[in-house]
């Protein structure tokens, strides 16, 4: 079943072989530091930014060249381990675009990028081989300000020896960002930012890389440009707990939450009893009455568990005293709330995702939940969260809900846990 998109002009090259190379290197982070793992720590599929070591080198992909849909998106790390956003590479006409987009309150102050075909051509210093970002040819500086949450560097394909046809090129990309985050005392936390990937040097600071090769058919216009069952970045959208719980800033998920919560959830958001599968006798409910309450509650940590009491606008980070009976540290509750937000916003807002189908109608592709829709998984999770008996453990449900939350983060990636329903 195909997916219709509204008001989107497309030119797709099918059979494109695309595996992005993002070279990242840390500044003054220690000689033996290891690169961060781009994984959510559960049984969910690997994020797009995780090193694949050529795993998908023979897989056909779609390269969209007219509206900037990404070839690849990787996590943008601050201080080596802090998820501060993403770096996305796309192709539009005769230009390669490297887009930095921050989240969780982080701001860009500088960005630098190098693109080439041989790592030996990258500006480096000393015997360690650390990149010299000041010599990178593509850069933007003096980006300070609350609005500096996104910036795109433009690389003409002719600089890479490629023509406007975007075919036949293989090259490497090194991306750097200087980041800051406002503090309550009026100061800033400052960090160096790089994307995620495999380390390329053992001598100096950590550095990682991917490779991109784009090949095209001679006559792409004669082919079916969108095979049935294919999902693209932007068709659906989900967010992690941290995304939905982030303070509103720039164009991050917190801004959307603030603008849309009351419209999508006029009676508040409820999880647990009353929102479970009919065959699960759940008892307890958690209610969040406002966008601010969501921010106070998310993200959640602590072990996954069923509720043992009713909660209204609980706080989770930091918790309040037990005497108020309104603090909660339960990662399972946080994951269920995050998925409920994504499903609710998707129902309410036709522009939340470009696909005509609803997020809740997508189907789990594999594992013990194979064949279940997102809606069915959410009902089962609500029942277990509310204290009811489920055939699945709380840990199993927490893992699958977490994986769904990571499947379409920001609408810029397409994971592997969900597929379109079959007619």
N, C-alpha and C positions, 0 to 999 in steps of 0.2 A: 504494500500500500504506500503510495507516494505522499509526500508532505507538501501542501501548498503554502507559499509564502506570499505576503502582501507587499506590493510596492518595492520589490527588490529586483533590480536589473542584474542579470548574471551572465557570466561567461566562465564555464567550467572546462578545465582540461582533465579528461579522464585517463586513468592509467598513469597518472603522475606518481613518480616515486619520490616521496618526501619524508625525510627524516632530518629534522632541524639540528644544526650544530650551534650550540650556545656555549662559548668558552667563558668560564668565569674564574676569577682569581681573587683571593682575599688580600686585603691590605693590612699588614702588621697584625695578623691574627695568630701568629705562632708558626714555627717551622714545621711542626708535625701535626697541625690541625687537620682533621678529616672533614670532607664536605658533608653537609647535612643530607639526610635521607629524606626524599620527598614522598613520604608515605604517611598515611593517617593512623598507622599503628593498629588497624583492625584487619578483618578479613576482606575488606573492600579492595577493588582492583587498584593497581598502581596509578598514581597521578601521572599526567602527561609529562611533567617535568622530571620524572624519575629516570635515571640512566637506563637505557635499554641495550646498549652495546650491540647495536645492529639487529636487534630482535625483530624489528618490523621492516627490515631493509627491502624485502621483496613484496610487501603488501601494497596493493594499489590504493591510492587515495585520491581525493579530489582537491584540486588547486583552484580556488576562486580568485580571479584577478581584477574584478571591477569594483567590488565593494569592500575589500579589505578583510574578508573572513580569514581567520588565522591559519597559517600552515602549522604552527606549533605555539603552545603556551606553556611556560615554565614558571615555577614559583620564584618570586623575587625575595631573597633573604636579606634581612638587616642583621649585621653583626654575626653572620654565619649561620645562626639557628632560628632567628625570629621571622616568621612568615609576615612579610610586609606588603605583599601584593603579587604582581605577576609581570613577566616580560613576554610580549607576544610578537611574533614575526609574521608578516603577511606581505603579499605582492599586489600592487595596484598598478595596472598599465605597465609602465617601464620603470617602476620604482619599487625597491624593497623597503618596507616600513618596519622599524623596530619601535614598539610601543611599550612604555613603562606605565604601569597603573598601580597606585598604592591603595592600601586599605588599612583598617584598624587605626586611623588617625595619623598615619605616616605621611610625610610630605617630601617631595623631591626638591633638592637644591641644585644638583648638577647631574647630568647624564653624559656618558661617553661610550662610544662603540667603535670597534675595529672589525672590518670584514676583509677576508682574504682567502686564498686557496692553500696557503702553507703556513703552519704555525711559526716557522722560522722567520717569517716576514713581520710578525707582530712585534711592535716596539717593546723590548724588555730591558731589564737592567741587572747587571752583576751576573754571577755564576748561577744564581737561583732560578733565573728565567721568569721572574715576576713581571707582569705587564706594567708598562709606564703609561698610565691613563692620560697624562698630559699630552702625550704624542698621538693619541687616538685621533683619526681624521674626522670622525663624526661626533659632534658634541653640542651641548647646550648648557650654559652656566647662568648663574644669577636667576634661578627659578624660584627663589624663596617666596613664600606666601601660602595662605590657606587654600588657594585655588590650584596650587602646583601639585595636584594628585595624579596627573596624567600628562605625559609628553611623548611625542613621536619624533624619532629621528628618521630622516629620509636618505636613502642610499640609491643613487641612480644605477640601474642595472648595467649601464655602459661602463661604470667604474669597475665592474666585475668581469668585463669582457662578455657580457650577455646583451642580447638585443631585446626589443620589446616583446618578442615571442615568448620570453621566459622559459626557454627550453635549453637543456643540455648543460646547465651550470652546476658545479659542485663547489661549495665554499664553506668557510668557517666564520663564526660570529663571536666576538667578545663584547659583553655588555656590562657596564658599571653604572651605579647610581649612588650619589651622596644623599643620605636620608636624615630627616629629623622628625621628632614627635613632640608636640607641645606638652609641657608638664603643668601641673596645677599651680606651681609657684611662679609661673611666667617664663620659666626657662625651657630648654629643649633637651631631649635625649637625642644624641647624634650617633649615627652608625654608617658604616660603609655597606652598600648593598650590591649583591651579585645574584645571578640566576642559579638554578640547581643543575647539577650534572656530574660527570665523571672527572676525577682529578687527572690533570695532564702533566704535572711536575711533582717529583718526589723531593726536590731539593728546597723549594721555597714555600711560599704560602699556597694554600689549597687552590686548585684550578681544575675545571671540568670542561668537557666539550661534547658536542653532537655534530653530525655531518648532515648536510642537506644536498640532495641531488634532485633536480626537477627535469623530467622528460615528458614530452607531449607527442600526441599523434599528429600526423601531417594535416588531417582535416577534422578537427574536433567538432565542427558544426554539424557534421553528418551523423553524429551519434546521439543516443539517448543521454541527456546530460544529468539525469537524476534517477538512477535505478530505484525500484521499489524497495522499501524497507530501510533506506539509508537515512540516518539522522545527521544533521550538521550542527556545528556550534551555533547557538542562537535559537534553535528550534525549541528547546526547553531550558529552564533555569532552575537551579537549586542553590542553596547556600549552606555553609557550615554553621555550627553554633556561633563561632566567633564572628562570622559575617553578619548574621542577623542581630547579634548582640553588640555590634560595634557602635561607638558614638557617631552620630550623624556628622559627616564632614565631606565636602566636595561632592562627589557623585557615588559614594559608597553605598552598600546595602542598608546601612543605618539611615541614610536619607530617605530611601524608598520606604523603609519601615515606618518612619515618622509620618510620611505623606499618605500612606495607604492603609495603615492598620485599622483605623476607625471605620473606613469604608468597607474593607474586606471582612472585618470581625466586629460588627456593630454591637454585638452582645458580649464581646470579649472572646478570648481564645480559651478553649477548654480541652483538656486531655485527661484520659483515664476513664472512669466509669461513665456510662451514658454515651460513649463514643467508641465502644468496643464491638466486636463481633457478637451476634445475638446468642451464640452458644457459650459465651464466657460471662460468668457472673462476677462482675467487678464491683468494687465498693467505694473506692476513693477517687477524688477528682482534684486536679490542679487547674486553677483559673488565673489568667493574666488579663487584666482589664484595660491596659493601655500600652502604647509603644514604649513609654518609659519603663513600665513594668517588665517588658521583654528585655530591655537593655540591662535592667538590674538583675535579671535572672540568668541571662546567658553571658558567657558560656559556662556550662556546668562541668565540674570534675567529680571525683569520687567514684566509688564502685557502682555498677548498674544494679538496680534493685527496684522492687515494687514499692509503691507508696504505702505508708502505714497510717496516714492521716490525710484529711482534706487541707488544701493550701489555697490561699487567695493572695496573689501578688507576692509570692515568696522571693526572698533575695538569696543569691547564691554565692556572690563573690564581691566582698567578703560576707560570710554568714553573720546573721544577728544572733543574739543569745537564745538558748533553748527555751527560756521562760516565755518568749514571744510565740513559740511554736510556729514560727513562720520562716525559719531558715531551712535550706535544703542544699545538699551536695549529692547529686545523683546524675551521673552522665547519661543514663538511659532517659530520664525525664527531659534533659536538655536536647537529646537527639530527637525525641518524639515531638517536642515543641518546634524545633527547627524544621522538621518535615511538614508539620501541620501548617506552619507559616508559608512554606513554599507551595503546598497544595492549595491553601486558601487564597493566596495572592494569584495563583494561576487560574483559579475559577473566576475570580473577580475581575482581573485585568486581561483583556484580549491581547495586549501588547507585552505581557510578561514573558511570553515566548512566542516565536514566529509560527510555530506549527498550529494547525487547526485542532489537533488532538489535545486532550488534557493530560497533564502530568500524571494524574492519579490513574489513568487508564493504561499506562505503560506496564510492561510485564517483566518480572525478574527472569533473567536469561538462564541461570544455572544455580546449582546448589540445592539445599533442602527447601528453599522457597521458590524453586523453578516453577513457572507457570502462574504464580500469584501476581495480581495487579498491585500497583503501589497502594491503591485504596484498601485492598484486602490486607496487605502487610501492615498498614497503619491501623486498621481496626484490630488486628491481632495484637499489635504492640500496645494499643490503648487498653485492651483487656488485661494484659499482663501487668502494665504499669499501674492500673487501678486495683491490683491485688487479686485478680481472677486467675483461674487455672487455665493454662494454655498448653497445647501439645509441644510447644517450643519453649526453650529456656529463655530467661531474661537476657542472658549473655548472647544467645543466638539472635534474638530479636534486636538487641542493641547493635550487633555487628551489621545486620542487613540494613537497618535504618540509617546507620552511619554511612554505609556504602552508597545508599541512595542519595543522601545529602551531599556526597562528594561527586556525584556522577555528572552534574552539569554546572559546576560552580561558576557563578557570575555569567552564565550563558556563553562562556568562552571555551568550553571543553565538552567532549562527549566521551563518557566512560563506557565500560563494557558490561555493567551489571544489568542494564535495562535494554529492552528491545521494544519495537512497536508491536501492538496487538495484531494478531492475524485475523482476517475476516473469515 
